[in-house]
Amino acid sequence: MLYHWYSHSSLIGFFCTFEKNLMIPLPKIIADIYHNYSNEEPKSVVQLPATASDRLYFRVTAKNGRTVIATYSTNIRENRSFIALANHFAGSGLNAPRIVFTSGDGSVYFQDDLGDVSLFSLLQHGISEAGVSAEIRMLYFSALEQLAGFQFKASEHLDYAHCYPVAEFDKTSMLWDLNYFKYYFLKPSGIHFEEDLLETDFHTLIDALLKDQLRYFMFRDFQSRNIMIRNNAPWLIDFQGGRKGPALYDLASCMLDAKADLPHGFRNELKEHYYSLIPQHFRPDKEQFEQSLSNCMLIRILQAFGAYGFRGMIQKKTLFLQSIPYAAANLRHLLSSGHLTLDLPHLYPLLHQMTEQYNQVFPEKKSENLTIRIFSFSYKKGIPEDTSTNGGGFVFDCRSLPNPGRIAEMQTKTGFDKEVRKLLEIDDAVGRFLASSTQLVINAADNYLNRGFTDLMVCFGCTGGQHRSVFCANATEQLLLKMYPHEKVTIDLIHRELLKQ
């Protein structure tokens, strides 16, 4: 059941406008909404690492340990689309998150917590020179089976009026994606093109896509980061951009998942498995299937280049720049496949130029093992010594946070004790502090892994090194253990002042 309450006017008092890099104080809002729904204060509200979107996510933990994910976004239309689609898919018996309740104004909604393990996070150990592991193969096949349920089963009674920003992947939508590629990738890359000739080729591609008879629900961004693994089964998320369109677009997105870099033999296995899932009464013949898939792969690749150009070249985000060589390799393989039969005389030479120009640009370095050393300490006794000889790292000052040490019965306790943890977990200022500090640490850790750095030092200091700094160091360790559940990252936690007791 979906619950609506908490009026817009009551929320306004909590929202504040901040400039530049200051965070909106949302954990308190999330906690109050949860309290109004459940009649109890949450044990904790922790902001999750940022994604490419403007949505903010929080894990809310109840006192009994149950967790839900709260999402905040000012894009109310997009929120309503996700809520309606999630209810429809979950109600159809598919593995989609269940919406638990929403705020009355639609800016906050709570959904099932599917955990932190995505299919993408498992690929590092599931794909090697020896091939694809049985576990990864099973998960991908199961994910495609879920996708087929979304497309062919749930589409039958889906009201596409709920889709955002449009109900269908029509000519206008395709032009949005192609112009995104043109203006945010081709132009910043310095690749010369003739506007009128390129537009003619764009319309040739669009006309072919619009003739595709296999038009059902199009997930829009079906890739390994949007496939969560819970109880060894795939659950699909992030489909708020879905709409009616060519179903093969989603298979193309899966096969072309840039950073997943799936072996081409395995991509063919995925293609064959998906083909077997298409209901037989409207299954295309193999030649038509291959041509339609290749057209979908082409527009998907161009859309991806546009996204990498905007996020990487315009917004200067390194991780998106690192995806460009993978996309170029995908494009090179598609151009050589023989399945692109459309007459695109101006576009094809541009695409070949792109594969040459970005063959070796922004390569992602193989990471060495990274050790993240987390300290709690007392400022009275100085900042911990950097024994790695690298210098730098983070030092976060916890002295602005509420001090449990000022409460008589807590003076002999530490950040490990339940009473101290409870006091700090429910405090809005602590939640904002940890959301800011942990995001900085995660950004640095990702960068260090890509650059082959071996050491990152993170220190939390307070007056005595006993309560606030210990709590923050522990919370950061737990988050990093979930973010980096592999042997390339080692996390050492040292409570310097507690060791001396």
N, C-alpha and C positions, 0 to 999 in steps of 0.2 A: 504494500500500500504506500502511496505517496502522500506525505503530509505537507501542507502549506500553512505557514503561520509567520509571525514576526514581521510586523508591518514595515513598510519603507520608512515611515516617519520615525519609528523607534530606532531604526538603524542609523539614521542620519547623525544622531548625536554621537555615535561612535566613530564615524569616518572623519578623518582629518586629511587635508591636502598638504603634501610635503614636496619640496623642491629637490631636484637633482638626485642624489644617491640615498636620501633618507627613506627608510621603509615605512609603509603604511602600517599602523598598529593593529593588525588584523587578528592575532591570536586571541585577544580578549573578546573580540566580536564572535569568533568561532566558538570559544568556550561558553559564552552567554547563550548563543543559539542552541548549542548542544544541551545546555542546562535546561532551557525552556522546553526542549523536546523530551528529554529523558528524566527530568526532575532530579538530576544529580550533577554535581560538578565533575568535569572530566579529570582524570588523573594527570594528563599532560596533553598539550597541543604543540606539536613540533612541525615547523615548516620544512617541506621536502626540497631537495635541490631544484633549482630553476630548470625549465625546459626551453625549447625554442619558442614556445608560444608566450603570450602575456598572461596566461592563467597562473594562479598561485595555488599550490597544493599543501595541505596540512594533514598529518596523521594525528587523529584524536584517539586517545586511549582512555577507556572507561576504568573505573576502579576495579572491575572484575577482570580486567585484562583485554576485553574485547576492543577491537580497533575498527575505525571507519576512516575514509578519506574525505576531507572537506575540500571543495574547490571554490575559489573565489574568482569572479571575472565580472567586469563591468559590461561585457558584451552579452546583454540579456537575451537577444535573439539566438545567439549561438548556444547559450546555456539551455534555453528552452528546446532547441533542436536536439541536443545531446540527451536531455532528460526524456523527451518523447521517444527517441530512437532506442535508448537503453531500455525503457519500459517495454517497448514492443519486442525487442530481441530477447530480453530475459523472459518475457511472458510467452515467447514462442519456444521456450525450453533450450535456448542457445546459451553458450558460455559468454555472456555479457554481464558487466557489473550491474547489480540491482541498486536503484536509487532508493535510499532510505527515507530521506526527507529533504525539503528545501526551505529557504527563507521565503517570505511572502513576496518580496520584490524580485526574486529570481536571481539575485547576485551570488548567493551561496547555496550549494547543494552538497549533500553527503551521499556517498556511495560505498559499496562493499570494498573492503581493503583486500586487494588481490596479492599483496606482498611486494617484495622488491626484486624478484627474480624475473627478468624478461628472457625471451628466447635469445636475444642478442647477447646477453651476459653469459650464456652457456656455450656460445660458439667457439670461444677461445680454446676450450678443452675438448670440444666435440668435433672439430674439423682440423685435420692435420694432413701431412703429406701422404699418410696411409689411407686417407679418405674420410668419409663422413661416418660418425659413430651411429650405432643402432638407435641410441636414445634420441639423437638429433633428427635422424630420419623419421622416427616415429612421431616426434613432436611436430615436425613440418607437415607430415601427411595429415595428422590430426587437425592442425591449424587450417589446412586447406579444406578439410571436411567441415569444419565450423564455418569457414568462409562460404562454402557452397550452401550451407544452411541459411546464412544471412541473405545470400543472393537469390536462391531459387525457392526456398521454403518460406522465409519470412517476408519476402517481397510481395507475395500474393495478396496480402491484406494490409500492406504498408501504405499509410497516407503520406505521399511525398510532399505534401504541403508543409510538413514539419521540417523538411530539410533546409539547411542554411549554407550559403546565402541564397541559393536558388534550388528549385526542385529537380532540375535535370542538368546533366552535363551536355549542354546544347552548344550551338555555334558561338554564342557570346562567351560562355564559360571557357571554351577551348581557346578563343582569341585572348582571353585574359592570361591564360598560361603561356601561350606562344609569345605574346608581347612582353610578358615577364622575362622570358628567355632573351628576347631581342634587346630590351632596354637595360636589364640588370646583369646580363652576361656578355652578349656580343659587344655591346658598346664599351663597357669597362675593359674588355679584353683587347680592344683596339683592332678587332677583326672587321674589315670593311665589307659592307653589304649594300646592295641596291634595294631601297625600301620597297619600291613597287614590285620588283621581281620576287622578293622574299614574301610579300603579302600574297602574291599569286600562288606560290608554293604552299603557304599556310592554308589557303582556302582549298587547295587540292587535297591536303591531308584531312582537313575538317570534313569535307564532303564524304571521303571514304569512311571516316569514323561514324558519321551520322547514318550511313547505310548499314552499319552492323546490326544484324537482327537480334543478337544476344544482348539485349539491353534490360538489365535488372538493377538491383541495388548495387551501387559502386561504392565500396568502402572508402576509396580515395587515397588512403595512406596505409595500405596493408604491407607492413614491413616488420622486421624482427623486434624492433623496440616497442611496437604496439601490440605485441603478443606476450602476455604475462603467463607464467607457469605457476599453477597452484595445484597441489596434489597430483603432480605429474601430468596435468592436462592443460591445454592452451586456453586462455581466456583473451578475448579481443577487446581492445580499448581504443579511445581516441578516434571515434568514427563520426564526430560532430560535423565534419565536412562532407559526409557521405550524401549521395543523391542518385537519382536514376541515371544510368549510363552504361557504356560497354563493360560487361562483366569481366572481360579479359584484361581490362586495365589493372585490376587488382592482382591477377596472376603476374602481369608485367612488373608491378611494383615489388612483388615478392622476389622474383628472379633477379631484378636489377638493384636490390637493396645494397647500396654502394659499399658501406663499411663492413657488411657481412661477407662480401666477396666470395660468394658461394662457388664451388667448382662447377664448371660448365656441364660436366657429366651429371652432377646432382640436379642442376637446373632442368635438364632434360627429363630426369625422373619426376620432378615436381610437375612439369608440363604434362607428362603422360598420366600422372595420377589425377590431376585436375580434370583432364579431358574425360577420364572415366567417371567423374562425378557429375558431369553435365547431364541432366535428364535426357534420355535417349530420344524422346519425341521431338526435341528441337536442337539436338546436337549437330553442329556443322560437320561437313566432311573434313578430312585432315588438311587438305590443301587450303580450304577456306579458313580453317582454324589457324593455321600457321600465318597466313597473310594478315588476318585480323589481329592476331597477337602481335605481329611485328609492327603494325600501325600503332597499336596501343603502347608498345615498348618505345617507339620513337617519340610520341608526344610526352610520355612519362619521363624519358631521359631529358628532353628539352625543358620540361617543368623543373626537374631536379637541378639542371644547370642554372636555371633562373634563380632558384632558392639558394644554391651555393654562391652564386654571384652576389646576390643581395646581402646574405648573411656574412659572407667572407670578404668580398671585395669592397662592398659599401660599408657594412657595419664592422669590418675588420675582426671577425671572429675566426680564430685560427682553425678550430675544429672543422668548420665548413670548408675552408680552403683545402684541408687535408682530404676531403671527399672528392675533390675534382679529378685527381688521377684515376680513381676507381670508376667514376662516371665516364671518363674518357675511354677507359678500357672496355666498359660495357658498350659504348657507342661504336668502338672499333670492331668489336665482335658482331654487333648487329649489322653494321655496314657490309661485313664480309659473309653474312649468313646466306645471302641469296633470296631471302624472303621479302625484302623491300622491293615491291614491284611498282610503286607509284612513280609518276613522272614528276620529279622535283629537281629541275635542272639548276636552279640557283642555290637551293638549300644543301644539296649533297656536297658540292665543293667546299662550302663553309664548314660542314661537319668533318670532312677529312682534314681541313686545316686545323680545326679544334683538336682532333686526336693527335696531331703532330705537335701542336703548340703546348699542349698540356700533358704530354707523355711523361715527363720527369719533373713537373712542377709540384711544389709543396709535398714531396714524398713524406710519408709518416715514418719516423724512425722507430726501429725496434727498441723497446724499452729494456733497460736493465732492471734488476730488482730494486724496488723503492722501499726504503725504511722510513716510516713516519714516527717520529718520537714525540710523544705528548707528555708534557710536564704540568704538574700543579706546583705552585711555589708561593712563598711569602715575600712580598716586596721588602720587608724589613731585613731579609737575608740575601737580597740581590737576585737578579735574573739568572736562571740556570746557565751553566757553561755549555758552549757548543763544542762537543767533543769530536764532531765530524770534520772539523776544520773548514767546512764550506762557508760558514758565516750566514747571516740572514735568518730567514724564518719569520714566524709570527709570534708576537707577544700581545696577548689580550688582557686588558685590565678589567678585572671583575669587581673592583671596589665601588663601582657605581650601582651595583646590584644590592637588593635588600640583604642585610647581614644577619643570618641566624645566630651568629655568635653573640649578638646583643640580647638574646633571650636566655634567661638564667638557666633553664633546664636543658638548653642545647649547647651550652658552652663546652661541655666535655665530649660532645658528639662530633661526627665528621660528615662529609658529603656522602659517605657510604650509608649512613643511618637513615631509616625509613622516615623518621620525623623531619629530618633536614630535607630529604628529597621531596617529600610531599609539599613542604613550604615553598620550595623553589620551583617545582614543576608547574604549579598553578599560577605563578606570577607572570604577568604579561611582559614586564621588562626583561625577565630572564628568557622568555621565548623569543623576543625580538633579538636579544643579544646573541643567542645561540644560532638563530637563523642567519644572521649576518656573518658571524665568525665561521661557521661551518661551510657556508657557501664559498667564502674566500679560500678556505683550506682545500675544498674539493676542486675549485678552479686551478689552484696551484698543483695539486696532485695529478690531475689530468695532464696538465702541461708538462710536468716533470717526467711522467711516464712516456709521453711522446718524444721528449728531448733526451731521454736516456739518463736523467739525473738519478742519483742513488739515495739522497737524504733530504728529508724535510723536517724541520723542527717547529713544534707548535707549543706555546707556553701559555698557561692561564695563571695569572697572579691575583692574589687578594691580600688582605692585611696579615692574616696568620697562616695562610696556606692550608687551611683545615676544612672550611665549609664550601664557600662559593667556587673557589678554583678547583677543588676536588670534584664537586658535582659537575662542573662544566667540562672538565677533562674526561670524566667517565662518560658523559653524554656524547661527547665528540668521538670517543673511541667506539662506542656502540654504533653510531651512524656510519663511521668509516668501515667498520667490519661488514656492514651490509652493502656498502657501496663497492667495496673491493674484496669480494669473497674468493680470492685466488692467490696463488703463491708468489706472484710478482710484487705484492705489497705486504710488507711486514709492519705491524703496528706495535710499538713498545710504549707502555704506559708507566710513567714514573711519578709517584707522589713524593716529592723530595722531602717535604717537612714531616710527612707521616713516617717515612723510613727512619727518621732520626729519633722517633719517639720510643 
